[in-house]
Amino acid sequence: MVLPAYAASQPAIEVTFETKTAADNTAVPASTRAIRTLGFREMGIGPALYIYSGTAAPAYSPRGEANVSRPASHYIAAKAEDTGAALYYVLSEETPNVLQFGALADSTADGKSTRTPNTPAHDNTTAFNDALDFGKGVFVPAGRYWIAGTLRILVDGTSLYGQGPGGADQGGTELIFGPGTSDCIQLGDGESQLRWGKITRMALSPRLRTGGNAIFAHFNYQLVLAELRINSPYNGIRLFRGIGFMLKDIVMSGIRAGDGTADGPREIGYGIKFAGAPELYDKNTGKKVKRDTHVLYLENISFGSAKVETDPTNWTVGLWCAENAASVNGATIKNQNVRHGVYITRAPDVDPADRLLVPDGYRLVPAALTASNGKTYRYGSSSYPAEPGTIPIDNGHFQDLTLFYLGGDFLGGEYIYNDCGSGIAIYNPHFMRTYQGNAVYMGADAKDMSVYGGQVIGAYKHGFDMNGERWHISGVQIYRHSLDAANRRAHAGKYSAIHVGSASIGGDIVNCKIGNEPPGTTNRAGNTVRFGVDIEKGARSTWVQGNRFDGCIDANVNNQAGEESKAGGNLMGPTGGK
């Protein structure tokens, strides 16, 4: 074999071990010049080689840095039989292969061994974690690996990458996770920020888990998850705290969490849950501490629930935005069988025992306070000032969701269910076919929501059901309710393109095409929309201007609130025509 120039001067291998652990546990004679652990690469061109470096812990210069001590995981220290001195054998490159650390791809899809029938496959948890502790980039060759525990990425710049996401049968890398309720892969320890992590090019199969997440990123910075196939997770991906997440080319099928009734959830399951820390106040100064700011980029994400779209117990959501997110950008999402495509809520209840949410010295206080005069003041306002060392129970609303594109065929409830979010802008959505609810729902507690452009086609109920404060719908095409022929007949005259609830304050409906496709459109379907715009009594200040209506069954605009009502002014602009 001809060695590359940088390896030509290296000593020949004299001792070979199955794994790094085996080498660590074996005394090596002082006369030995070089050892190796079994890997798939040859001497000098990959991570299989350990080079003798003398009796002192070796130093090396990664990325041009000088005088950096090599971490203990980067070398083997073995006591020599004849001198008792420590001998160090150093990895020739920084990128390890899990096979060097004792990994074995011998698993079937249900965790049985391919070597010995009806026996458990080799547990690769320790081997993978040893490799992740060892190097910044960890390669997992093609095959199916059994993981009984949790894989942990705790070092900045660590990447875990495989041969491809097609699964072992298609020549890819597949990780099968054993029973239990723990997360499959955890990035970060929750105390220190983990930076520049990456997981890519593999299939994750957690179907034997009865709890936890396929991936849990805890206080990460610039995390990348790409080219992944996640099969039957209990929950999918949880992003908690941090900044700068990029997720792309992920297919997630068979999400099993999410249970309840038609009236409400007992448990909300999710494909991606995006949440963060509450606003905190410095216990010494009483000043607000800058919270974590999230930026989430999504591209080509597909969610699928294990339950069908008509199951009233299905409370699985695609993207659950729980709190404190700055923006969600570049989203292209396809949802199948989930109840809501994007579900925007308040943060879940705060557990006082959770140090991450309620650090030492902090206590929970009411989110709002009703004074003796009957008025309600929010926590942190001038009338209800924030106290040092306190956190409001209602610990932050979701904020500033920006989805530049969202859509695809959808077989669940609402594409967007905005319970209480604020500052939400959606650009050019394509909402196609809902089978349980409205295309977009805005709750009474939500504020400042805008939708610009795009299409809403085939809504099961209303295209938009707007009940919050300060909202804007502009340039949207809303037509062909209930694409299924039988549903069209059953729903005729029941739902409207845009429904404005009695709690709504200050909504704009501007320059939209509402009702049906224009006359002459190929395969033009009979319209089922009762009203183009239906404004309930009590709604205040709804502006309707410049819209084009086509074929609404009862009327283009049904304004029960009136021009001026006790609830406030209802401002009706020009309604346009057919």
N, C-alpha and C positions, 0 to 999 in steps of 0.2 A: 504494500500500500504506500502511495506517495503522500506524505504529510504536507499540509499547507505550510507556507514559509514561517508563520508565527508559531507553528507547532513542531517544526523540524528539530528544534533543540531540546524538546521535552523528552524525559526518560521513558523508556519502554515500560509498558504495564507489566507488573510482576505478580500481582494478586488481584483476583476478581471476587466481588461479593454480589449477592443477589440484590441487596438493598443498601441504602445508606445506614439504616438502623443496624443491619448486620455488621457493617464495617465499624460503626461506633462501638459495638459491643465486643469487638475482637481485638486482642493484642496483636500488634504488627511488629515483626522484627525490625531492629534499627537498620539492618542492611537493605530493607525494601526501599526502592526508590520511587515507585509509583503504583497506585492502586486505582481500581475503577469499580463502579456499581453498574449493574446491567441496565442498559438503555437501548434505544433504537439507533443511536448515532455512533460514529466511529471516533477514535481518539483524535483530539485536537479540533474537531469541528462541531462539537455538541456537548451537552451536559453530562455525558456518561463518564467523563474522565476526572479523577482527582489527582492532583500533582503534589508530590512531596515538596514541602516548603521550609523544612527545618524544625527547630525546637522552640520557636517563638511564634505567637499568634500572628499570622500573616496580615499585611496591609495591602490595600489595593486602591485604585483610583477610578471609581465609576464616573462616567461622564466628565472626565478631566479633573475631578476633584482630587486634591492631594491629601495625603496623610489621613486617610479614612480607614478606621479599623473594620475589618471584615466581620460581620455578625457571626456569632457562633454557629448558626445554621449553615454558613457557607464553607465550613471546613469540617474535617473529621479529626478528632484528637484521640489517638490510640496510644496506650502505653506500650513501649517496646519491652519485649521479654528479657532482653539482656542488659538494658541500661535503666529502665524505669522512667526514661524521659518521655515527654509528650511529643509525638510526631504529628504534624499537620499535613493533611492532604486536601488540596483546595480545588473547588469546582472550576473548570477551565472557562466556562461562560456563565452568564447570569440567568439564563433561561432554563429552568428544569423541566423534566418530563415526569409525570406522575408515576410512570413505570419504575423509575429509579428508586422511588420511595416505598415500594411494595404494593402499588396498585395492580389489580388484576381484573381484566374485563371478562368475567366468566358468568355474568348474570343473565337469566331469562327475564322476560317482562314482568314476572311476578316474584322476582328475587330468589329464584332457585338456581343452583349451580349447574352449569353446562358440563362440568367435569364429572360430577357424581350426582346421578339422578336423585331427586327428592331430598336433597340436603341444601342448607342455606348457601347462597353464593358468598364469596369472599367480601367482607366488610371493608370498604375502601375509605372510610371516614378519616382514619388516622393518616393513611398515606397521602390523601389529598391535602389535609391540613398541614402536614409536614412540608409538602411541596409549596403550599401557599405561604408558609412562614419562611421558607428558604429563599424564594426568588420573586422578582417583580413580575415576571411573565411565566405562567404555568400552562404548558401544553398538555392536552388530553387527547391521545390518539383515538382513532375510531374504535368503537366497541361499546358494549353495554356494561356499566359499572354499578354495583350495588352500594348504596350509601345508607347506613342505618342511622347516623346521627345528623349533625348540622355542620356544613362547611362554613368556615369563618375567614373572611378577608379583612385583615386588620392593619395592613401595611400600605402606606401611600404608594400609588402608582402600580398596584398589583392588578394584573389581568389574568382571567381564566378563560382560555379559548380552546375550542375543539376543532374537529375535522369538518364539521358541518352540522346543521340542525335537522337533517333528514332522518335521524334515528339509525341505530346500528344495522338494521336490515338494508338500509340504503347507503351504507358506507359512511355514516356519520357518527357523531359522539352522542351517547345517550346516558343520562344519569337516572337511575331508578332509586327512589327514596323510600326507605323502610317505614313501617308503621310508627305511630306516635303523633304527638300534637305540636312538636317543635317546628321552627322554620327550617326550610331546606338549605338555603344559603343566606348568610347574614354578612352584611358589609358594614363594618364599624362597630365599636364597642359602646357607643352612646355617651361617652365621656369626652373623647378627643375627636376632632373632625377628621374624617377619612377623605383623602383627596385622590382624584384621578383613577378611581377604580373602573374596571371594565369587565363585563361578562359577555361573551359572544360566541356564535357558531356552535351551538349545541342544543340538544333536546333535553328538557327536564320533565320527569314523569313522577309526580308526587301522589298518584292516585291512592296509595295505601295509607297516606297520612289522613288523620281525622281532625286536624287542626293546623294552625300556623299558616305561613305564607310560603310560596315557592321562592320568593326573594324578598328580604327585608333589608332596606338600606336605611341605616340609622345615623343621622348627622353626617351626610356625605356632601362633597363638593365636586362638581363636574363629573358626575357618574354617567357612564355610557352602558346601556343594555341594548344589544343589537343582534339580529339574526338568531332569534330564539324561538323554539317551539315548546310551549308549556302545556302538558297534557294532564287534564283532570286534577288540577290543584284544588285544595280546600279553599284557599284564597290565593290570588295571583301575586301581585307586586305591591308592597307597601313602601312608600317613600315618606320618611318621617324626618322633618327638619332638613336643613341644608340648602344648597343653592346650585342651580345649573344641572338639571337632569336632562339627558337626551335618550329617548327610547324610540327605536325604529325597527321595522321589519320583524314584528313579534306576532305570532299566532297563538292564541290562548283558547283552548277548548275545554268544555266540560267542567266549568267552575262549580263546586259542590256546595259552598256556603251560601247563606241567604235563605231564610225561612220565615214564614209568617202566615198571614191569611189575606184575604182580599182587602180587609180593613186596615192592615198595618203589619210591620215586620216585628218578629221576635229577634231576628238577627239579620243584619245587612251583609251580604257577601259582595265581593268586588273583584274586578280584574286588576285595576290599579287604584290604590288609595293614596291620595296626595294630601298630606297634613303636616302641621308644624307645631312649634311651641307657641304658647300664648304670649301676649304682651306682658312683660315683666317690669317690675319697679324696683330700683335699687333700694335695698333695705336701709342703707345709710343716708342717702340723699333724697329718696322719695321720687327721683326722676325716672321717667320711662326709659327702659333699656331697649336699644334697637333690636327688633326681633329678626329672626331669620327670614330672608327674602327668597322666595322660590321662583325659579324660571324653569318651566317644563316644556320641552319640545317633543312632540309626538309625530311620528310619520309611519303610515302603514301598520296600524295596530288593529287586530281583529279579536273580539271577545265572543265567547260562547258559553252559555250556562248549560249545566246538565239537565235542567228542567225546560219544559217547552213553554212557548210564549203564552199559551192559554191556561197555564197552571197558576191559580191564585196564590199559591204558597211561594211562588218564585219572587224573592226579593234580592236578586243578584243584580248589581249595577256594573256598568263598564268602567267608567272613570268616576271615582268618588272624591270630590273636592271638599275637604272638611274644614279647612281654616287657613288663613294667613298665606295665601298664595299670591305672588305678584302677577304672574302671567302664565298662561298656557298657550304656546305658540306653535303654529305649523301643524295642527292636528289633522290627520286623516284617519278616521276611526270607522270601523265596520262592526256593528253589534248584531248578534243573533241570540235570541231567546233570553236576553237579559231584560230586566224590568225597566231600567232607565239607562240611557246611553251615558249621559253626564248627570251626576247627582250632586247637587250643591247644598250643603247643610252647615249648621253650626258644628263646632268641635264637639266630640263626644264628651260625656261627663268626665270631669277631672277627678282623679283619684288622689286624695291628699297624701297617700303613702308613696306616690310615684315621684321620685326626686327630680325626674326630668321635667315634669310639669309644675311641680310645687317644690322648689328647692328648700333647703333648711332655712328657717327664719321667715318663711312666707306662710300666709293663711288665705283661705278662700273667703270672699265677700260676695254679697248679692250683686248681680249684674245691673240691677236697676233698683231704685228706692222710691217709694211713694211717700211724699211729704204730707203734712197735716192739711195742706190746702187741696189735696187730692191730685196734685200734679206728680208725674213720674219723671225722675231724673236718672239719666244713664251714669254708670260708674265712670269716673274720670272727667265728668263735666264740672263747670264752675260751681254749680249748685250741689254737686255730689262729688267733691274732690277725691282724687286717688290718695290712698294712704300708703306710706312706706311699708314694704314687706307684704303686700297683698296682691291677690290675683282675682279678677272677677270670675264668678262661676260660669257665666256665659263668656267663655274665654276667646272671643274674637269671631268675627264673621269671615267667611270666605270672601276674598276681594279680587277684583280685576282679572277675571277669566277672559282670555282673548283666544278665540278659536278661529283661525283664518279659514279653515275648511273642515267641515265635519259632515259625515254622511255615509251613504251606501244603503243597501237594503237592510231593514231593521225589523225584527220580529218581536218587539217587546212593548213596554209602556211608552213613556216619554223619551224623546231624544235628549231634551234638556229639561231637568226637573230642578228648578231654582227655588229652594225652600226659603232661604233668607240671605242669599248672596248679594253683594253690592259691587257696583263698578264693573259690570259685565258687558263686554262687547263681542259680538259674534259676526264674523265676516264671511259672506258667500257660503252659507251652509247648503247642503243638499240632503234634505230629510225625506227619505223614500220609504213609505209603507210602515205605519205603526199599527199594532194589532191589539193594544190594550188601552191606550190613553191618547192624550194630545201630543202633537209634535213638540210643542214648547209649553211648559207650565211655569208661571211666575207667581210665587206665593205672596200673601199679604205683607209679610215681613221683609220681602226683597225690595231693593232699591237700585235705581240707576242701571237699567238693563237695556241694551240696544242690539238690534239685529239688522244688518245691512246686506241687501242683495240675497241671491240664492233662491232656492225653491223648497216648498213644502208640498209633497205629492202623496196623496193617499193616506191622510190622517184618519185614525179610527174615530176620534172624537173631534174636538176643535183643532184647527191648525195651531192657533195661539190661544192660550187661556191666561189672560193678564190680570193680576189682582194686586200688584204692588204699587210702588210709588216711583214716579219719574221713569218712564220707559219709552222706547222709540222703535218703531218698525218701519223700515224704509226700503222701497225697491224690491220687495219680496213677491214672488209668484206663489200663490196658494190655491191649489185646485185639485180636482179629482179625488174627493174624499172617498175613503174605503174602496181600494182598487178591486177587491174581490167582488164579483157581481152580486152574490147573495147578500153580502154586507151592504152594498150600495142600496139594494132594495130595502133592507131592514132599517138602515140609518137615514133614509131620505127624510129631510125636514127636521132632523133631531139636533144637528150640530151646525155650528157656524165656522166660517173661515177664521174670524178673530172674535173671541168672546172677551168682553171687558167686565170684570166682576164689580160688585158693589163697593168693594174696598179700594178700588183703583183710584189713584190720584195722579193726574198729569201725564197722560199717555198720548203719543203721537202715532198716527197711521198715515203714512205719506207715500204717494206714488207707487202703490202696490197693484198688482194684477190679481184679482180675487174672483173665485167662483169656478170657472171652467176654462178649458183651452179655447182659444179663439175659433169662431166658425171656420170650417174648412180644414181644420186639423185632422190628420189621418187618425183613424180609430178613435175619434172623439167620443168620450164616455158621457153618459147621461149624468148631469150634476145632482148631487145630494145635499148641497149646502143650503141650510135654511135661510140664514142671513149672511151677507158678506161681512158686516160688522154688527155685532149684537152688544149694546151697551146697557148694562143693568141699572135699575134705579139706585141712586146713591153714589154712583161713580162720579168723580169730580174731574173737570177740566180735561176732557178727551178731545183731541184735535184730529179731525179726519179731513185730508186734503189731497186732491189730485189723483185719486185712485181710479182704476178701471175695473168695473164690475161686469161679470158675464154670467147670466143664467141663474142667479140666486133664486131659490124657490119662492120665498115669501117676500123678501125685499132686500135691496142692496144694503141699507142701513136701518137698523132698528134701535132708536135712541130713546130708551125708557127714562133716562136721567133728565131729559129736557134741556132747554137752553139755559135756564137758571133754575136750580132746585135748592132745597134747603141744605143739601149736602155741599153745595158750592156750584160755581159756574161750570157749565158744560159747553165747551167751545167747539162748534161744528163748522168746519171749513167746507169748501166745495167738495162734493162727494164724487164728482166725475160722472162718467156715463159708460154705457156699454161700448 
